[in-house]
């Protein structure tokens, strides 16, 4: 194999695009003597893989060993301290059941609710008093908001003056048409003295 062909196959090899046959060609090339200096590191790599006699892939024994270790760790966990966690689940389950029974007893035991006021007029006055209290607190809470809104309204009233500024700008735009008016005045002035115009063109 030529050196150029080997370099092309090496580039494909590093991109992962070579076939098994092409990799065999590379192994054969690097096993022969006379490899250029710039390809010596690649020769070392290929000689390592070809010297091992097998791919650098783990065998099925490794997978079996890993699965066996996982099974052993699962069984040692369930026979060791796992007994205590099983007892803990039973104890927490019983405690939760007792809490549910006690809670449902208090929840479903209903007594007659007593009326706090015997006189309806007195109850109405007390309700009115509480509602006035709530209203006063609500009004005290909305006062800062109302003050802020007033300041906002003052700011927007100042912005209305901007519309007056816009009117002034529109009037200034009309002033830009003044040069055209001056030209018209010049022609009018020329028409008032027709003799000058005629003498200008008759010469």
VEXGULUM-982650 format. One record per residue (C-alpha): residue number from 1; residue in three letters; x, y, z. Coordinates in Angstrom, 3 decimals. Each point is the difference from the previous one (the first is absolute). Layout:
BEGIN
+-----+-----+----------+----------+----------+
!   k !   r !        X !        Y !        Z !
+-----+-----+----------+----------+----------+
! NUM ! ALA !        X !        Y !        Z !
...
+-----+-----+----------+----------+----------+
// end
This chain:
BEGIN
+-----+-----+----------+----------+----------+
!   k !   r !        X !        Y !        Z !
+-----+-----+----------+----------+----------+
!   1 ! UNK !    0.000 !    0.000 !    0.000 !
!   2 ! UNK !    1.262 !    3.447 !   -0.807 !
!   3 ! UNK !    0.555 !    2.628 !    2.679 !
!   4 ! UNK !   -2.586 !    2.367 !   -1.512 !
!   5 ! UNK !   -2.642 !   -2.727 !    0.022 !
!   6 ! UNK !    0.868 !   -0.802 !    3.622 !
!   7 ! UNK !   -0.372 !    3.672 !    0.966 !
!   8 ! UNK !   -3.446 !    0.165 !   -1.679 !
!   9 ! UNK !   -1.097 !   -3.179 !    1.827 !
!  10 ! UNK !    1.330 !    1.416 !    3.282 !
!  11 ! UNK !   -2.063 !    3.161 !   -0.457 !
!  12 ! UNK !   -3.080 !   -2.139 !   -0.645 !
!  13 ! UNK !    0.913 !   -2.184 !    3.006 !
!  14 ! UNK !    0.106 !    2.992 !    2.371 !
!  15 ! UNK !   -3.359 !    1.210 !   -1.333 !
!  16 ! UNK !   -1.469 !   -3.454 !    0.609 !
!  17 ! UNK !   -0.795 !   -0.578 !   -3.655 !
!  18 ! UNK !    2.196 !   -3.035 !   -0.761 !
!  19 ! UNK !   -1.251 !   -3.508 !   -0.635 !
!  20 ! UNK !    1.466 !   -3.131 !    1.598 !
!  21 ! UNK !    1.896 !   -0.796 !   -3.208 !
!  22 ! UNK !    1.564 !    3.458 !   -0.062 !
!  23 ! UNK !    1.028 !   -0.325 !    3.642 !
!  24 ! UNK !    1.621 !   -3.348 !   -0.809 !
!  25 ! UNK !    1.949 !    1.724 !   -2.786 !
!  26 ! UNK !    1.217 !    2.590 !    2.521 !
!  27 ! UNK !    1.020 !   -2.724 !    2.485 !
!  28 ! UNK !    1.937 !   -1.771 !   -2.732 !
!  29 ! UNK !    1.674 !    3.285 !   -1.115 !
!  30 ! UNK !    1.123 !    0.843 !    3.534 !
!  31 ! UNK !    1.255 !   -3.556 !    0.664 !
!  32 ! UNK !    2.475 !    0.276 !   -2.874 !
!  33 ! UNK !    3.403 !    1.702 !    0.402 !
!  34 ! UNK !    0.773 !    3.322 !   -1.637 !
!  35 ! UNK !   -2.800 !    2.127 !    1.478 !
!  36 ! UNK !    0.775 !    3.763 !   -0.307 !
!  37 ! UNK !    0.922 !    1.952 !    3.139 !
!  38 ! UNK !   -3.162 !    2.150 !    0.029 !
!  39 ! UNK !   -2.142 !   -3.187 !    0.146 !
!  40 ! UNK !    1.959 !   -1.685 !    2.855 !
!  41 ! UNK !   -2.555 !    0.922 !    2.718 !
!  42 ! UNK !   -2.742 !   -1.594 !   -2.080 !
!  43 ! UNK !    2.197 !   -3.085 !   -0.521 !
!  44 ! UNK !    0.317 !   -0.378 !    3.786 !
!  45 ! UNK !   -3.766 !    0.132 !    0.397 !
!  46 ! UNK !   -0.675 !   -2.535 !   -2.747 !
!  47 ! UNK !    2.736 !   -2.337 !    1.229 !
!  48 ! UNK !   -1.571 !    0.085 !    3.467 !
!  49 ! UNK !   -3.433 !   -1.000 !   -1.340 !
!  50 ! UNK !    1.363 !   -2.644 !   -2.333 !
!  51 ! UNK !    2.321 !   -1.350 !    2.749 !
!  52 ! UNK !   -2.873 !   -0.492 !    2.433 !
!  53 ! UNK !   -1.593 !   -2.353 !   -2.477 !
!  54 ! UNK !   -3.497 !    1.261 !    0.625 !
!  55 ! UNK !   -2.038 !    3.132 !   -0.155 !
!  56 ! UNK !    0.106 !    2.324 !    2.929 !
!  57 ! UNK !   -3.582 !   -0.914 !    0.784 !
!  58 ! UNK !   -0.944 !   -1.619 !    3.308 !
!  59 ! UNK !   -1.116 !   -3.619 !   -0.198 !
!  60 ! UNK !   -3.212 !   -1.522 !    1.223 !
!  61 ! UNK !    1.726 !   -1.003 !    3.257 !
!  62 ! UNK !    0.160 !    3.636 !    1.072 !
!  63 ! UNK !   -3.738 !    0.428 !   -0.501 !
!  64 ! UNK !   -0.694 !   -3.200 !    1.979 !
!  65 ! UNK !    2.246 !    1.181 !    2.832 !
!  66 ! UNK !   -1.750 !    3.373 !    0.193 !
!  67 ! UNK !   -3.461 !   -1.569 !    0.070 !
!  68 ! UNK !    1.107 !   -2.470 !    2.691 !
!  69 ! UNK !    1.358 !    2.849 !    2.145 !
!  70 ! UNK !   -3.294 !    1.882 !   -0.350 !
!  71 ! UNK !   -2.016 !   -3.070 !    1.055 !
!  72 ! UNK !    2.229 !   -0.572 !    3.003 !
!  73 ! UNK !   -0.294 !    3.599 !    1.134 !
!  74 ! UNK !   -3.804 !   -0.163 !   -0.284 !
!  75 ! UNK !   -0.244 !   -3.133 !    2.152 !
!  76 ! UNK !    2.447 !    1.279 !    2.612 !
!  77 ! UNK !   -2.003 !    3.215 !    0.273 !
!  78 ! UNK !   -3.302 !   -1.782 !    0.565 !
!  79 ! UNK !    1.405 !   -2.420 !    2.621 !
!  80 ! UNK !    2.171 !    2.520 !    1.820 !
!  81 ! UNK !   -1.195 !    3.311 !    1.385 !
!  82 ! UNK !   -3.109 !   -0.183 !   -2.191 !
!  83 ! UNK !   -1.864 !   -1.846 !    2.767 !
!  84 ! UNK !    0.015 !    3.168 !    2.080 !
!  85 ! UNK !   -1.433 !    2.074 !   -2.863 !
!  86 ! UNK !   -2.785 !   -2.574 !   -0.429 !
!  87 ! UNK !   -0.882 !    0.374 !    3.685 !
!  88 ! UNK !    0.104 !    3.760 !   -0.377 !
!  89 ! UNK !   -2.580 !   -0.189 !   -2.817 !
!  90 ! UNK !   -2.319 !   -2.060 !    2.203 !
!  91 ! UNK !    0.334 !    2.410 !    2.919 !
!  92 ! UNK !   -0.647 !    3.107 !   -2.115 !
!  93 ! UNK !   -2.993 !   -1.690 !   -1.660 !
!  94 ! UNK !   -1.550 !   -0.804 !    3.385 !
!  95 ! UNK !    0.655 !    3.551 !    1.261 !
!  96 ! UNK !   -1.616 !    1.494 !   -3.108 !
!  97 ! UNK !   -3.074 !   -2.219 !    0.459 !
!  98 ! UNK !   -0.364 !    1.081 !    3.640 !
!  99 ! UNK !    0.256 !    3.675 !   -0.994 !
! 100 ! UNK !   -2.676 !   -0.442 !   -2.678 !
! 101 ! UNK !   -2.376 !   -1.673 !    2.467 !
! 102 ! UNK !    0.484 !    2.713 !    2.642 !
! 103 ! UNK !   -0.343 !    2.798 !   -2.567 !
! 104 ! UNK !   -3.183 !   -1.464 !   -1.474 !
! 105 ! UNK !   -1.493 !   -0.357 !    3.524 !
! 106 ! UNK !    0.453 !    3.714 !    0.685 !
! 107 ! UNK !   -1.080 !    0.931 !   -3.511 !
! 108 ! UNK !   -3.266 !   -1.906 !    0.007 !
! 109 ! UNK !   -0.981 !    0.681 !    3.603 !
! 110 ! UNK !   -2.303 !    2.950 !   -0.299 !
! 111 ! UNK !   -1.421 !    1.909 !    2.867 !
! 112 ! UNK !   -2.639 !    2.669 !   -0.095 !
! 113 ! UNK !    1.425 !    3.381 !   -0.686 !
! 114 ! UNK !   -1.189 !    2.599 !    2.487 !
! 115 ! UNK !   -1.189 !    3.422 !   -1.103 !
! 116 ! UNK !    2.185 !    2.747 !    1.395 !
! 117 ! UNK !   -2.734 !    2.633 !    0.113 !
! 118 ! UNK !   -3.488 !   -0.455 !    1.395 !
! 119 ! UNK !   -1.204 !    3.385 !   -1.205 !
! 120 ! UNK !   -0.084 !    0.465 !   -3.826 !
! 121 ! UNK !    0.265 !    3.806 !    0.281 !
! 122 ! UNK !    3.147 !   -0.325 !    2.054 !
! 123 ! UNK !    1.460 !   -2.419 !   -2.601 !
! 124 ! UNK !   -0.849 !    2.484 !   -2.796 !
! 125 ! UNK !    1.699 !    2.879 !    1.868 !
! 126 ! UNK !    3.102 !   -2.113 !    0.683 !
! 127 ! UNK !    0.191 !   -0.983 !   -3.691 !
! 128 ! UNK !   -0.365 !    3.631 !   -1.028 !
! 129 ! UNK !    2.796 !    0.985 !    2.387 !
! 130 ! UNK !    2.343 !   -2.649 !   -1.452 !
! 131 ! UNK !   -0.810 !    1.052 !   -3.575 !
! 132 ! UNK !    0.729 !    3.661 !    0.808 !
! 133 ! UNK !    3.319 !   -1.026 !    1.504 !
! 134 ! UNK !    0.918 !   -1.999 !   -3.122 !
! 135 ! UNK !   -1.094 !    2.910 !   -2.221 !
! 136 ! UNK !    2.176 !    2.489 !    1.899 !
! 137 ! UNK !    3.048 !   -2.260 !   -0.296 !
! 138 ! UNK !   -0.682 !   -0.518 !   -3.704 !
! 139 ! UNK !   -0.286 !    3.756 !   -0.576 !
! 140 ! UNK !    3.232 !    0.601 !    1.916 !
! 141 ! UNK !    1.700 !   -2.511 !   -2.289 !
! 142 ! UNK !   -1.319 !    1.598 !   -3.196 !
! 143 ! UNK !    1.023 !    3.576 !    0.919 !
! 144 ! UNK !    3.611 !   -0.384 !   -1.224 !
! 145 ! UNK !   -1.330 !   -1.405 !   -3.268 !
! 146 ! UNK !   -2.307 !    2.972 !   -0.444 !
! 147 ! UNK !    2.870 !    2.412 !    0.659 !
! 148 ! UNK !    2.114 !   -1.760 !   -2.602 !
! 149 ! UNK !   -2.828 !    0.213 !   -2.523 !
! 150 ! UNK !   -0.327 !    3.740 !    0.619 !
! 151 ! UNK !    3.719 !    0.464 !   -0.699 !
! 152 ! UNK !   -0.424 !   -2.055 !   -3.145 !
! 153 ! UNK !   -2.883 !    2.208 !   -1.124 !
! 154 ! UNK !    2.159 !    3.112 !    0.560 !
! 155 ! UNK !    2.690 !   -1.538 !   -2.177 !
! 156 ! UNK !   -2.427 !   -0.781 !   -2.796 !
! 157 ! UNK !   -1.411 !    3.537 !    0.114 !
! 158 ! UNK !    3.531 !    1.274 !   -0.636 !
! 159 ! UNK !    0.202 !   -2.311 !   -2.973 !
! 160 ! UNK !   -3.082 !    1.704 !   -1.466 !
! 161 ! UNK !    2.184 !    3.073 !   -0.447 !
! 162 ! UNK !    1.993 !   -2.069 !   -2.480 !
! 163 ! UNK !   -2.982 !    0.132 !   -2.367 !
! 164 ! UNK !    0.275 !    3.796 !    0.043 !
! 165 ! UNK !    3.646 !   -0.405 !   -0.963 !
! 166 ! UNK !   -1.084 !   -2.184 !   -2.907 !
! 167 ! UNK !   -2.300 !    2.802 !   -1.178 !
! 168 ! UNK !    2.948 !    2.403 !    0.061 !
! 169 ! UNK !    2.092 !   -2.436 !   -2.039 !
! 170 ! UNK !   -2.789 !   -0.244 !   -2.612 !
! 171 ! UNK !   -0.034 !    3.805 !   -0.269 !
! 172 ! UNK !    3.776 !   -0.016 !   -0.498 !
! 173 ! UNK !   -0.419 !   -2.460 !   -2.847 !
! 174 ! UNK !   -2.189 !    2.556 !   -1.731 !
! 175 ! UNK !    2.923 !    2.449 !    0.210 !
! 176 ! UNK !    2.073 !   -2.361 !   -2.143 !
! 177 ! UNK !   -2.324 !    0.835 !   -2.918 !
! 178 ! UNK !    1.021 !    3.686 !    0.215 !
! 179 ! UNK !    2.779 !   -0.165 !   -2.650 !
! 180 ! UNK !   -2.550 !   -1.146 !   -2.588 !
! 181 ! UNK !   -2.134 !    3.008 !    0.969 !
! 182 ! UNK !    2.979 !    2.309 !   -0.400 !
! 183 ! UNK !    0.586 !   -1.348 !   -3.510 !
! 184 ! UNK !   -3.612 !    0.720 !   -0.855 !
! 185 ! UNK !    0.390 !    3.580 !    1.307 !
! 186 ! UNK !    3.051 !    0.442 !   -2.195 !
! 187 ! UNK !   -1.979 !   -0.994 !   -3.086 !
! 188 ! UNK !   -2.825 !    2.295 !    1.025 !
! 189 ! UNK !    2.446 !    2.856 !    0.291 !
! 190 ! UNK !    1.337 !   -0.755 !   -3.450 !
! 191 ! UNK !   -3.523 !    0.111 !   -1.400 !
! 192 ! UNK !   -0.556 !    3.472 !    1.420 !
! 193 ! UNK !    2.816 !    1.338 !   -2.159 !
! 194 ! UNK !   -0.546 !   -1.657 !   -3.399 !
! 195 ! UNK !    2.208 !    2.453 !   -1.822 !
! 196 ! UNK !    3.138 !   -1.304 !    1.708 !
! 197 ! UNK !   -0.866 !   -3.568 !   -1.018 !
! 198 ! UNK !   -0.604 !    0.924 !   -3.628 !
! 199 ! UNK !    3.148 !    2.129 !   -0.225 !
! 200 ! UNK !    1.968 !   -2.871 !    1.506 !
! 201 ! UNK !   -0.964 !   -2.382 !   -2.770 !
! 202 ! UNK !   -0.026 !    2.423 !   -2.925 !
! 203 ! UNK !    3.609 !    1.115 !    0.156 !
+-----+-----+----------+----------+----------+
// end
